[in-house]
Amino acid sequence: MRVVSCNSFAPVDQLVVEERPSPPLPDGHVRIAVTACGVNFVDALIVQGLYQLKPTLPFVPGGEVAGTVTEVAADVTSHAVGDRVFVTTGLSGGFASEVVMPAFRVIPTPSTITDAQAATFVQSYCTAWFALHLRAKAQAGEWLLVLGAGGGVGLAAVDVGRAMGLRVIAAASSEAKRELAMAHGAEAVIDTSNEDLKVRAKELSGGGVHHVYDPVGGAMAEAGLRSLRDDGQLLVIGFAAGEIPKLPANQILLRNRRVTGVDWGGWTFSHAAENAAMLAAVIAAVAKGELHPVAPRTYPLTDVAEALTDQLERRVVGKSVLLP
Ligand SMILES: NC(=O)c1ccc[n+]([C@@H]2O[C@H](COP(=O)([O-])OP(=O)(O)OC[C@H]3O[C@@H](n4cnc5c(N)ncnc54)[C@H](OP(=O)(O)O)[C@@H]3O)[C@@H](O)[C@H]2O)c1
């Protein structure tokens, strides 16, 4: 099998693509020939040692794959050779041509989506669903401003928000990202390269939005906070801009605003049953065509450094995937 190996926490061009023997198949497990490895912003942070959790070195990065079952342990009845499946491998293990996973974690791929889509929607859509349904408790008709709306978790929030009946304003830096957000259900866009976020968000929403979904951080977070109406809330998702914002508390006090943390990854460890129910709801909505994971940009596995560099440098529109 072919894997990407992270041998030290270092810039992404230090990753090594190498051949390894296939691992054995323990009881209760299935072997999957991987056809698509989803790429997430967090993968680029993890390999550089910049994420809050650090796998033991050396490790294979990547956390989401899709493919075809090639072998099942004798005690497994839930899957059969030839099944199309996808699975979340965790913090590591996904950038590989083959994975061996516990059968209970392996999920049939809906016939309505490609393997590339199956390998790229779980992290982004679960984050968006957790943020908007469980943390924000957003209600149909409310205004949602999505920052980084052409990126992975941002675009998923546009789609989940539209499906909830929210009125979505998508903020993004490029025409391609804004067009993609409109295609996923945004009713208005803000050009963050040229427009004033707060002024435009207030104009578009008639005085301020109910929710701001912020995976970007940096200076954008304060502009988002100032875009909120009375009792509005800023959802803190991530810091793709690289800077953890320090928000002025007077802007939270004014208009009775709220700032809400969103840590989907941490929550999954303490809420396994609730997370399984949420994942089932997300998959059902995808299978029924109520949610629309984007067709990702593709790279060969050997171009992993290029894929992660494009992610870090804002060149990915939507999602991307490695093909082993
Ligand atoms: N809280 C959670 O549970 C959770 C779960 C998953 C991910 N996250 C976090 O969410 C963040 C976004 O992840 P993602 O997968 O959506 O990433 P992504 O696909 O790369 O999108 C991030 C967006 O951030 C914007 N951005 C602004 N400044 C940037 C900069 N200096 N570098 C890179 N991007 C910049 C870009 O949009 P523009 O070009 O339009 O500005 C980009 O499209 C990450 O910090 C990730 O760790 C959090």
The ligand as an SDF file (V2000), in Angstrom:
LIG
                    3D

 48 52  0  0  0  0  0  0  0  0999 V2000
  -14.7560   24.1460   15.4630 N   0  0  0  0  0  0  0  0  0  0  0  0
  -14.7350   22.9880   14.8410 C   0  0  0  0  0  0  0  0  0  0  0  0
  -15.3000   22.0060   15.3140 O   0  0  0  0  0  0  0  0  0  0  0  0
  -14.0040   22.8930   13.5160 C   0  0  0  0  0  0  0  0  0  0  0  0
  -14.1910   21.7820   12.6720 C   0  0  0  0  0  0  0  0  0  0  0  0
  -13.5390   21.7560   11.4420 C   0  0  0  0  0  0  0  0  0  0  0  0
  -12.6930   22.8180   11.0790 C   0  0  0  0  0  0  0  0  0  0  0  0
  -12.4980   23.8410   11.9430 N   0  0  0  0  0  0  0  0  0  0  0  0
  -11.5910   24.9650   11.6040 C   0  0  0  0  0  0  0  0  0  0  0  0
  -12.2200   25.7960   10.6410 O   0  0  0  0  0  0  0  0  0  0  0  0
  -11.2240   26.5120    9.9320 C   0  0  0  0  0  0  0  0  0  0  0  0
  -11.5180   26.4640    8.4460 C   0  0  0  0  0  0  0  0  0  0  0  0
  -11.4070   25.1290    7.9850 O   0  0  0  0  0  0  0  0  0  0  0  0
  -11.7950   24.7770    6.4730 P   0  0  0  0  0  0  0  0  0  0  0  0
  -11.6050   23.3140    6.3190 O   0  0  0  0  0  0  0  0  0  0  0  0
  -13.0880   25.3890    6.0940 O   0  0  0  0  0  0  0  0  0  0  0  0
  -10.6370   25.5540    5.6880 O   0  0  0  0  0  0  0  0  0  0  0  0
  -10.6440   26.1000    4.1720 P   0  0  0  0  0  0  0  0  0  0  0  0
  -11.4700   25.2000    3.3230 O   0  0  0  0  0  0  0  0  0  0  0  0
   -9.2310   26.3080    3.8220 O   0  0  0  0  0  0  0  0  0  0  0  0
  -11.4200   27.5050    4.2750 O   0  0  0  0  0  0  0  0  0  0  0  0
  -10.9370   28.5320    5.1150 C   0  0  0  0  0  0  0  0  0  0  0  0
  -11.3010   29.8790    4.5250 C   0  0  0  0  0  0  0  0  0  0  0  0
  -10.7470   30.8520    5.4140 O   0  0  0  0  0  0  0  0  0  0  0  0
  -10.4540   32.0340    4.6790 C   0  0  0  0  0  0  0  0  0  0  0  0
   -9.1560   32.6130    5.0430 N   0  0  0  0  0  0  0  0  0  0  0  0
   -8.9530   33.8980    5.3910 C   0  0  0  0  0  0  0  0  0  0  0  0
   -7.6790   34.1240    5.6620 N   0  0  0  0  0  0  0  0  0  0  0  0
   -7.0300   32.9810    5.4750 C   0  0  0  0  0  0  0  0  0  0  0  0
   -5.6600   32.6060    5.5770 C   0  0  0  0  0  0  0  0  0  0  0  0
   -4.7070   33.4710    5.9610 N   0  0  0  0  0  0  0  0  0  0  0  0
   -5.3410   31.3410    5.2810 N   0  0  0  0  0  0  0  0  0  0  0  0
   -6.2760   30.4530    4.9220 C   0  0  0  0  0  0  0  0  0  0  0  0
   -7.6110   30.7520    4.8080 N   0  0  0  0  0  0  0  0  0  0  0  0
   -7.9780   32.0200    5.0770 C   0  0  0  0  0  0  0  0  0  0  0  0
  -10.4740   31.6370    3.2110 C   0  0  0  0  0  0  0  0  0  0  0  0
  -11.6120   32.2900    2.6470 O   0  0  0  0  0  0  0  0  0  0  0  0
  -11.4620   33.6740    1.8630 P   0  0  0  0  0  0  0  0  0  0  0  0
  -10.4240   33.4590    0.8170 O   0  0  0  0  0  0  0  0  0  0  0  0
  -12.8220   33.8650    1.3160 O   0  0  0  0  0  0  0  0  0  0  0  0
  -11.0680   34.6940    2.8960 O   0  0  0  0  0  0  0  0  0  0  0  0
  -10.6730   30.1310    3.1770 C   0  0  0  0  0  0  0  0  0  0  0  0
  -11.5320   29.7490    2.1030 O   0  0  0  0  0  0  0  0  0  0  0  0
   -9.8850   25.8980   10.3280 C   0  0  0  0  0  0  0  0  0  0  0  0
   -9.2580   26.7460   11.2720 O   0  0  0  0  0  0  0  0  0  0  0  0
  -10.2740   24.5740   10.9640 C   0  0  0  0  0  0  0  0  0  0  0  0
   -9.3190   24.1390   11.9000 O   0  0  0  0  0  0  0  0  0  0  0  0
  -13.1500   23.9020   13.1370 C   0  0  0  0  0  0  0  0  0  0  0  0
  1  2  1  0
  2  3  2  0
  2  4  1  0
  4  5  1  0
  4 48  2  0
  5  6  2  0
  6  7  1  0
  7  8  2  0
  8  9  1  0
  8 48  1  0
  9 10  1  0
  9 46  1  0
 10 11  1  0
 11 12  1  0
 11 44  1  0
 12 13  1  0
 13 14  1  0
 14 15  2  0
 14 16  1  0
 14 17  1  0
 17 18  1  0
 18 19  2  0
 18 20  1  0
 18 21  1  0
 21 22  1  0
 22 23  1  0
 23 24  1  0
 23 42  1  0
 24 25  1  0
 25 26  1  0
 25 36  1  0
 26 27  1  0
 26 35  1  0
 27 28  2  0
 28 29  1  0
 29 30  1  0
 29 35  2  0
 30 31  1  0
 30 32  2  0
 32 33  1  0
 33 34  2  0
 34 35  1  0
 36 37  1  0
 36 42  1  0
 37 38  1  0
 38 39  2  0
 38 40  1  0
 38 41  1  0
 42 43  1  0
 44 45  1  0
 44 46  1  0
 46 47  1  0
M  CHG  2   8   1  16  -1
M  END
$$$$
